[in-house]
Amino acid sequence: MTAHTKKEKTQEAIFSSNYFNLTLVMEPAYKPQPGQDGKGRKIQFRDGKYITSNPEEIKFLKGVAAQNDQSPYRKVYLVQDA
C-alpha cells in the first residue's frame, strides 16, 4: 500500500496597517556564531499592506493583530485570511 500525501496549496493572507512602512521584527539579528547566519527576519509593510503565504509569518502577524489593544504603535489588521 502506498501512502499518498496531497500537497496543500497555501493561500495568501493580506494584512493592513495604518502605518504605511511598518517594519516588524520576527527574529532579531545577532552576531553570527559558526554555522549560523545571524541575519534575523523582519516583515516590511508597503503602502500599509503586507501579503504573504508563509505560514510562520501568518501566525506571527495574527498574534500581533490579536494584541492591537496593547500597543498604539503597531496596529495590524487581518484583511483576508489564508
Number of C-alpha atoms within 10 A of each C-alpha: 3 4 5 6 6 6 6 6 7 11 13 15 19 18 21 21 20 14 16 14 15 20 13 16 12 14 12 11 13 11 9 10 8 7 6 9 11 14 12 11 13 14 17 15 18 15 13 15 19 21 16 16 15 13 14 10 17 20 11 15 22 15 12 18 18 14 14 14 9 10 9 8 10 18 18 23 18 18 14 12 12 14
